[in-house]
Amino acid sequence: MVSFKMRILVIIFFFIHVGLQAQSERTSALNLSKLPLIQAGQEASNKTQIKPPLLVHNFSIIIDPGHGGHDIGTQSISKPRYQEKSLNLVTAKFVRDFLQQLGYQVTMTREEDKFISLEKRAKIVNEQQPTIFVSIHYNSAPIAEAQGIEVFFYQFKDDKECVIKSKRLAYAVLKNIVAETRANSRGVKHGNFLVIRETTVPAILVEGGFVTNEEEMQKLKDPVYLKRLAWGIVCGIEEYMSKLN
């Protein structure tokens, strides 16, 4: 898998990349002052071309930005309204780009603001049979104090191997997100969500924070923070992959 030296090079690449873009991205604040929908990086919309990967892996990954189109998911309390579907897409594109730089084969269930049913998302996964499936979401709660990261897997009764792998992936991803963001950990949990219940590969659903918590929402407005969160997901995936045969 990935040598220690290569891991260091990739980490250096990440922080240089973040540092060079931090100033302009903080100023733009995801361009949400006038739009209720995050424009997920104009440059990212033409992502059919990518740089040659640093490494080549025989593992494929499907990244699922939750919601989309008329299904906005949840949204922030304060204005301008930050819609979950847009945060999901921005984060998923960061994750995809980092994974591709590491040499992974990555597919997204959606790459623009469009509605895709939960059933279709599960069908895509089951037809392609990737090594893993990661669905990205943000959270909400009636209690404004609720905050933090949680990762869900589905507790299959008749597929213990898939449960073990999904749980292992969930723990690795949560640990690394918390390490990168210093966010509160809400733990790894069983979740009865269709996209992880109806898929036949190791699958997790990441809740990257609460848009209904003003303190956490201020962090989620910052593209640099979202990149750190995305990098945490990627490091968790890499940790999980490194232990596969």
N, C-alpha and C positions, 0 to 999 in steps of 0.2 A: 504494500500500500504506500502511503506517503511517508517519505523519510523525514527525520527531524529537521534537516537543513531546508528541505522544500517547504515544510510547514512554516518555518521562520520567514522564508522569502515571501510566502503568500501573505502572512500577517503584516510584514513590512509593506507589501503592495497595498494592502487594505488601508492601513493608517495613512500612507502617503495620499492615496486616492481620496480618503475622507477629508484629510487636512486641506488639500488643494481646493476642494469644493465647498468646504464648510461656510466660508464667508458669504459667497453668493447665494447658497441655499438657505442660510438663515435669513438673509434679506428678503428672499422671495416667500418664505414661510409657506412653501408648497402652493403659492399663488392662490390662496383661498380667501383673500380679503374681499374678492369680488365674486367668487364662484362657490356655490355650495358643493361642488364636485371637484375633488382633487384631480388636476391634470397630471397624470402619472408619468411625468417626464416626457416632454415632446420628443426628446432624442431617443427614448426607449420604445417609441411606437414603430420604429423602423429596425427592429432587432433581429431581422432575418440574417444579418451579417454580424458575426462576432469575431473577436480576436482568436488566433490559434490557441488552444488550451495548453496550460502548463503541463498537464498530465493527461493520460488517457485511461479511463476506467471502463470496465465492462458492465457497469451498473447504470440503470436508468431510473429516473425519478420523475414523478408527476407532482407538480405544485398546483394547488387549487386555491385561487383567490375567492373567498366566499362571497355569495350574493352577486349582484350586478343587475344592470338595467333597472326595471321598475322595482326590483327587490333591493332596497338600499341597506337592509340590515338594520342596525341601530344607528343613532347619531348623537352628537354632543348636545349638552344642554345649553351651553352658551353659544352666542352667535359670533361669527358666522358658523352655521351648522357644518360640522365635519361628519360626513357620512361614512359609515363603516365600509361599504362596498369599495370606496375609493382608497381608504387606508389599506384595505386588504390587497388591492391591486398594486399599489405603490410598493408595499413590503414584499409581495410575491415577486415582483420584477427585480428588486434588489437581490432576493434569494437566488432567483434564476441566474442572474448575471454572475454572482459570486461562484455558484456551482459550476457554471460553464467555464469560468476562469480556472477552476480546479480540474476540468476535464470531464465532468459528468454529462451524460445525455439527459437533457431536461425538457419536459413537455409541460405546458400550462393548459389548464382546462378552459381558461379564457385569457385573452391578452388585451381586451378592451372592455368598455362599459356595456356589457350585454348580458341578458338574462340567460342562464343555462339551468335547467331543472336539476334537482338533486339526483334524480334517477339517471339522467344523461351523464352526469359527472361520474357516478358509480360505473356506468356502462363503459365509459372511456377507459377507466382504470382496469376493469375486468377484461376488456378486449386487448389492451396493450400489455398487461401484466408487468408493470415496472417492478423494480426491486423494492421500492417503498412509495408511499403516497402521503403527502403532507398538505393538509387543508389549513389555510391561514384566515383567522378571524380576529375581531376585537369585541370586547365585552361591554355589557351594561348591567345596571342594577338599580332597583328602586331606592337603595340606600346609597347616598352620595359618597360615603366614606369607603365603599368597596373599591379595592385596587389590587393590582398585581397580575402575575402571569400564571396561567394554568394550562396543562396539556392533557388531552383526553385520548383514551384508546377504548376499543370495544372488547368486552369480555365474552368472547365466543365460548359456547359450551362444548362444541364439537371440533374445535381446531385449536388445540392447546399450543401448538408450535407458533401459529400466527399470533396468539395472545402474548406469548413470551417475547417474540420479536418486537411486536408493537409496543409493549410495555418498556422494553429495553430502549427502544428508540425514543419514547416519550421522556424517560428519565434523562437520557443524554441531552436531548434538546432543551428541556427545562433547565438543567444544570448550567448549560452553556449560555442560554439567554440571560439568566440571572447573573452569571459571572460578567457578561458583557455590559449589561444595563444597570446593574445594582437594583433592579426592581424587586418588589416583594414576591416571594414564591407562594403560590396557593396550592402547589402540589400537582401530582399526577393522579388522574381520576378516571374511573370508568364513565363513558358517556354513550348514551343511546342515540347517536346521531347517524342519520341514514348514510352519509358519505363514508363513514368508517365502519358502519354495521353491514352494509351491503357490498363492500369490496372484499376481494379474496387475496389481498396482499397485506403485508404489515402496513398499518395506517394509523396516523395520529391527526388530531385536530388541535391546533394551537390557538389559544386566546391570549393575544399579545398585550392586553391591558384594558382598562375601563374608560370608555369615552365619556362616561357619566361622572367621573371623578376629575374635578378641575385641575388638581395638581398633576395627575397622570396625563390628562389631555394636553396640558402645556408641553409636556415632553413629546407626546405623539405628533404635535404640530411641527416638530423640528426634524427635517430630513436626515440630519446627522444621527439623531437618536434612532430613527427608523432603520438606518443602515447598521447601527450597532445591534439592534434587535435582530435584523436579518442575518447579520454575521454570526450571532449566537445560534440561530437556527442551523446555519450552515456548519458551524463547528460541531454541533450536536449530531448532525447527519454524518459528518466525516468521522466522528468518534464511533458511531454505530457501524458505519461501513468498514472501518479499519479492523473490526473484529469478526467480519464475515470471512468465510473461507474463499 
